Amino acid sequence: MAGMTDSAFRRLVKRHGGCGLVVTEMVSSEGLVRGIDRTLEYAEYTEAERPISIQIFGGDPEKMADAAQIVEGMGADIVDVNMGCPVPKIAKHNAGCSLMREPQHAAGVIAAMSKAVKIPVTVKMRAGWNDGERNAPTLARMVEDAGASAVAVHGRTAAQSYGGAADWALVADIADRLTIPVFGSGDCIDPEQVVQRLRSGVDGVLVGRGVLRNPWILAQAADMAAGRPPRAVTMEERGRFLLDYIDLLAGERVHDRAASHDRWVINKMRALGSWYTKGLDNGSHLRTAINTVESLDALRAIISAFFFAPVSFLPALSLS
Ligand SMILES: Cc1cc2nc3c(=O)[nH]c(=O)nc-3n(C[C@H](O)[C@H](O)[C@H](O)COP(=O)(O)O)c2cc1C
């Protein structure tokens, strides 16, 4: 997930178990081909994350094939193509979900990539562009024929963005028609939903926002699927996760960012904080505190107070 599932976050989530595959943030094929440093950073991963899928976006078959070769050269296990992003900045460049509006062209992208690399090429798409163009079933078959090894479908249209509910009946129908594995995405916010959807006829589920709110969701779903009660997670463990995330981020790419590195870590914590604090008692206070903090020490102090000594949390706000 763009802006969220960086290498440090993926490593931390994997530590807790229940996670079969992680995917990078979406990476620009253009930036990969041109060797832009910031783009290459998005594609970085560590061995602890394997198996790892690097997701790329773009609309030009030749560039996407070249980018797939770069991804293969970086040692990734899978190269995934984003055909789901509805953001105009991406979609207007004939990439992301707008590829769904030109199915022949989209299949051509997959054919070019499949010829260019030995690693599996997979596709992430939405139900379609809008209600009048719910063409995921047709496009999924076309990319299968073009050489895709698996397809993931978020059961909403681009027009829906995140409104309404994901259409899991559509996803199950696609899974029924295709030979390659089909994964479903959308609204797996608690472990019960993950288990329920795993049993809906798909080959697997992608968990997005649920992991940002609760990084233990995959381990808890695995517990439930095995007939065990979902593991309980203490406030201390939730706090420790954030502190570990800060430590990992603080130790990364220091040479690249120099003076602005702390600011980058704070911004990353703010991004995660907006999801992570949802559903926690007094979560909005924590969110506000994280959003106003100006140093890593103050950030750590706020988190420690909130999770380890809640009675001292409100006074600790003055630390920011
Ligand atoms: C902040 C954010 C960033 C996302 N970035 C990506 C992305 O880079 N690539 C992608 O395929 N999907 C991306 N998605 C979509 C998710 O992968 C997923 O399909 C969608 O959120 C629905 O699943 P969920 O209800 O489990 O979150 C993103 C979603 C969010 C909320």
The ligand as a MOL file (V3000), in Angstrom:
LIG
                    3D

  0  0  0     0  0            999 V3000
M  V30 BEGIN CTAB
M  V30 COUNTS 31 33 0 0 0
M  V30 BEGIN ATOM
M  V30 1 C -3.4740 4.0310 1.9010 0
M  V30 2 C -3.7140 2.9710 0.8700 0
M  V30 3 C -2.7740 2.7330 -0.1040 0
M  V30 4 C -2.9800 1.7450 -1.0660 0
M  V30 5 N -2.0190 1.5180 -1.9970 0
M  V30 6 C -2.1560 0.4940 -2.8870 0
M  V30 7 C -1.1230 0.1810 -3.8070 0
M  V30 8 O -0.0620 0.8200 -3.8470 0
M  V30 9 N -1.3300 -0.8680 -4.6440 0
M  V30 10 C -2.4840 -1.6150 -4.6320 0
M  V30 11 O -2.6080 -2.5690 -5.3860 0
M  V30 12 N -3.4750 -1.3260 -3.7750 0
M  V30 13 C -3.3370 -0.2990 -2.9130 0
M  V30 14 N -4.3450 -0.0260 -2.0220 0
M  V30 15 C -5.5900 -0.8290 -2.0670 0
M  V30 16 C -5.4860 -2.0510 -1.1460 0
M  V30 17 O -4.5050 -2.9460 -1.6180 0
M  V30 18 C -6.8050 -2.8190 -1.0430 0
M  V30 19 O -7.1280 -3.3870 -2.2960 0
M  V30 20 C -7.9720 -1.9400 -0.5800 0
M  V30 21 O -7.5880 -1.1000 0.4810 0
M  V30 22 C -9.1650 -2.7990 -0.1200 0
M  V30 23 O -8.7780 -3.7200 0.8460 0
M  V30 24 P -8.9400 -3.4700 2.4480 0
M  V30 25 O -10.3930 -3.2200 2.6960 0
M  V30 26 O -8.4120 -4.7510 3.0580 0
M  V30 27 O -8.1210 -2.2700 2.7840 0
M  V30 28 C -4.1710 0.9670 -1.0690 0
M  V30 29 C -5.1160 1.2160 -0.0780 0
M  V30 30 C -4.9210 2.1980 0.8830 0
M  V30 31 C -5.9700 2.4230 1.9220 0
M  V30 END ATOM
M  V30 BEGIN BOND
M  V30 1 1 1 2
M  V30 2 1 2 3
M  V30 3 2 2 30
M  V30 4 2 3 4
M  V30 5 1 4 5
M  V30 6 1 4 28
M  V30 7 2 5 6
M  V30 8 1 6 7
M  V30 9 1 6 13
M  V30 10 2 7 8
M  V30 11 1 7 9
M  V30 12 1 9 10
M  V30 13 2 10 11
M  V30 14 1 10 12
M  V30 15 2 12 13
M  V30 16 1 13 14
M  V30 17 1 14 15
M  V30 18 1 14 28
M  V30 19 1 15 16
M  V30 20 1 16 17
M  V30 21 1 16 18
M  V30 22 1 18 19
M  V30 23 1 18 20
M  V30 24 1 20 21
M  V30 25 1 20 22
M  V30 26 1 22 23
M  V30 27 1 23 24
M  V30 28 2 24 25
M  V30 29 1 24 26
M  V30 30 1 24 27
M  V30 31 2 28 29
M  V30 32 1 29 30
M  V30 33 1 30 31
M  V30 END BOND
M  V30 END CTAB
M  END
